[in-house]
Amino acid sequence: MIKDISVSIKDLESVSYFASEYIVDALNSALVLNKPLLIEGPAGSGKTWLAKALSHLMEWKLIRLQSHEGIDEDKALYEWNYRKQLLSLQSDMDEKKNIENIFSEEFLIERPILQALRSKEMSLLLIDEVDRADEEMEALLLEVLAEDQVTIPELGTITGSNNFHTILTSNSTRELSDALKRRCIYLYLDFPEINREAMILRNHIEGLDQDEAEKVASLISYIRKLNIQKPPSIAEVIDWLRYVWFKNYSLEGNGLEKNIGILIKNNNDQKVVLEEIEKFNSK
């Protein structure tokens, strides 16, 4: 179903998300075509931020499902309130009543996917880090993404209210199935280019001018291209720069060494960065 809905770069900037045309085009195609948006990219590149920014911009309720290994229907879709069911059964037996149907709406606990399907207000379903879930979880998602419905054996098929959009994020720790990808609009979100990261830093650090922001963004871009295991995320860069700004430390020499634990979270990576940063500063 085609929807007359779209956002612009300026719209996203109004909620402090600095996007490129490529990002906005992918986002708008998902909104207009009413298809899920799958965002892949390195950890910390702003995938979840984009979903939150869209939710804030459109004033949609954010329903978040954090994926993890072993996640199943009980955490993603629904579960039965077993304690309430047992109490109801015990009560009926004590009062010698006919035992009521304990698999009814009264005993159903909605989890994020079912909450989104049945939402009466416009919502954004964020399925975060879907690559951390097992392949069995992908099979569950296929029915939701393709048919806008789920099947609960005790209640039957529940069709969505068409009041939500879906964003999935992946850190590419494993390859997602072709079946899942076919049902989505695909966006690869890498770390921002220097000028866009400079805009992000200026938005978060009061008093940071354009030249300083670009210098820091260039430094971070250089660090991310080094042979390190865990390149710094945007959030880590912001935290690091806030501390540097507060302490009035230099970005060079010992100034970086004193606070590198905010930026780089791996011992070997720290050694590489400190060795290589002198080359950057000498340019």
N, C-alpha and C positions, 0 to 999 in steps of 0.2 A: 504494500500500500504506500503510495506516494504521499508525503507530508510537506506542507508548505512551511518549512522551518529551517533556519540556518543561522549561523553566527559569523562574526567577522573578527579579524585580528584585533581591532579596537574594542570590540565587545569583550574579548578575553582579557585584554589589557586592563579593562575596567575592574576586573576581579583579580588583578595581579598575576595573570598568566601570560607570558610573552611567547607567542606562537609564530611559526612561519606559515607561508602560503600553503606549503605541502601539508602541514598539520591541519590547517583549517579546511582544506579541500577534503581530506580524508574524513574529518569529523562531520562535515556537512553532508557528504555522500551517505554516511551512516544514518544521519538524522532524517534526510529527505526520503531515503529508500526504506527507512524503518528497519534497518538491519543492525545486528550487533557489531561493535567495533572492537577488533582484536589489536591491542597495542603491544608489540614486542620491542625489546631493547635492553640495554644493560641496566643493572640495578642502580637506582638513584638518578635516572635520566629524566624523571618528571612524569612518568606514566600515571601514577595515582593522583598526582597533582592536577593533571589535566581533567580527570574524571571529577575531582572535587570542585575544580574551577567551573566546569560545565554545570554541575549541580547547583552551585552558588549563583551563577549567572542566570540560569533559567528558573531558579527558585523551586527546584525539584527536590523532593525528599531523597536523601542518599541512603540506599540499602546496600550494605557491604558484606560480602562473603569472603573471608580470608581463607584461602586454600592452604592445605597442608597435607603431608603424606598420611594416608589412611582416612581422609575425610569421606563421609558416606552420606546417605540420605538423611540420617538422623540429625546431622549438623547443617546440611545444605538445603534440604527440602522441607521435611516435617518429621515429627516424632509424636508418639502417643504419650500422654501423661500417665505413666504406669501407676504412680502413687495414687493419683485421683481415681483411676480405674479400680484399683484394689479396694480403696475406701468405699467406693460406690457399690462394688460387689458385696463387701462385708455388711454394709448398711442394709442392702436389699435382703440379704440372707437373714440378718438379725430381725428385720421387721416382717419377714416372710412375704416379701413382695415378689412380683415377677421381676426377674433380673433384666434390667434395661440393656439396650445396645451400648456397649462400652466403646464401640468404634464409631463414634459420631462426632460431630463438630465440637461438642462440649468438651471432649477429651483430646482434641487435636492441638498440638503446639506448632505454630507456623515458624519455619526457619526462613532465611533470607530469600530463597528462590520463590517459595510459595507466597511470602509477603509481597513480593514484587508482582507476581501474577494476579493477586487479588487486590492490589492496591486501588483505592478509590480516588487517590490524588496522584498527579503526575510524579513519577519516581525515576530514579536512575539506579539500576542494579549494577553494582561494581563487583565483579568476580576477580579478586586480586590474586596475582601469582598463580594462575591456573596451572602452570607447568609443574608446580609442586605437588599437585594432586595426582592420584593414580589414574591409569587409563580407564578404569571402570567409571570414574567420575565423569570423564568425557562422554561416555555413553549416556549417562543421565542428562547431561547438558544438551545433547543433540535434540531430544524431544522438545525441550524448552525453546532452544534457539530456532529450530525449524518449524515447529507447529504452534508455538506460543501456548503450550499446554503441558500438563504433567498428569500421570496416572497414579492414583492412590488405590491400591487393590480394594480396600474396605469401603471407599467412597466413590470410586469410578474416576472418570477423566475430568480434570478441572481445567477449563479454558481461561486464558488470560483476559484481563479487562482492557488490554491495549492501552494501558496508562503508564507504560514504562519503556525506557530505552536501556540497552545493556552495553556495558564496556567490560571487556576482559583484558587483563594485563598478564604478560609473561616475561620472565627474565631470561628465557631461552636456555634453561638448565636441561631441558629435554625437548625433543621434537614433538610438536603437537600433531594430532592426526589430520590427514587431508580432509576427512569428513567434517571436522570441527572448523577448519580454516575455510572450507567452501561456504559455510553458512555466515561468514563474517566479512566485513570490510577490513582490510589489513593495513596497518600503519606501523612502520618501523621508526621508533623514536630513539635516536642516538643522543649523546650529550650535545648540548647546544653549541652552535658555532660561537666564535669569540664575541661578535657584536651583540648577539642575543643574550649570552651569559652576562655580558657587561650590563645590559639593561636589567636583568634579574638582580644582579648584585646592587645596583643603584637603588632598586625598588626596596631592598631590605636593609641597606646600610645608609642611614641618614648622613648627609654631608660628603658622601663619596662622589667625586666629580668624574666626568667621562674619561679623562686620561688615566686616572687611577684605576677606574673600573676595567678599562681595556687592558691595562698592564697586568692586573690580577687575573683577568680572564685568559690572557695569553700565557701566563705562567701555568695556570691550571690545565689549559689545553696541552701544553708541553709535557706536564706531568702525566696526563692520561695516555699519552703516546709512548711513554716509557714501558719497558718490559716489567710490569708489575702485575700482581694478581688481582688487586682490588683498587681500581681507579676511584678517586674520590667522587662521591655523589654531589649533586647540586646542594642538598641540605648540609652536607659536611663542609662544603666550601663556604656557605653562608655562616655557619657556626664559627669556623676558623677565622674568617675575616672579621666577624663581630669581636672576637677576642683580640685579634691584632689591632683593630681600631680602638678598642677600649684601653689596651695596654700601651698603645702608641709604639708598637714594635716595628722594626724594619722588616721588610719582606725578604731581605737578603741575609746571608750569613747566619749568625747565631740567632737572629730573630726568628727564623723559620724553625730552627732546631728546638727552640724552647717550647713550641706549641704544635709540633708536627703530629702529635698523637690525636689532635682534633681532626686532622685532615686525612692521615694515612693510618689505617688500622691493622697493619701487618708489619712485623719487625723487619723482615727481609725487604719489603717494599720501602720502608723508611730509609734503610741503608742505601738502596738504589737512588731514591729521590735526593737524599742529601749529597750523594756523590755527583749526581748529574746536574743538580740545580746551579752549581757554580758555572757550568758551561752556559746555562741560560742567562745568568746574570752578567756574564762577560760579553754577551752579544751587544 
